[in-house]
């Protein structure tokens, strides 16, 4: 490995640490109607017809927090988030992926049954979002609402 490559890696690492620190500060300060991030996500998940009884519910919460801490993880959802969640809950990556897909599917079906347009409002589509689309949209919604609250 050359000195130039090492400098580039160190620069990326410093950038990552700065981004992670800023994201952590953002998460710490993020309040939505005097709710913590967890309470905000619980409230949003309730609106999306997600049941806390489903295994993927907690996996999804954890995955969203990982993306909030390091937005770069959104590009490698399968490579970073699923293994991190799997390690945290001591399950396989495929189990995490399947459980999260199941939560989204159940919520989508319940919303359709109730003729609720919450998914169209958040995701701006008529089809069920993929896991990546779902996490990206929720994180974007949190950031926009956090920015709007601060301004």
Order of alpha helices (4+ residues) and beta strands (2+ residues): alpha-alpha-alpha-alpha-alpha-alpha-alpha
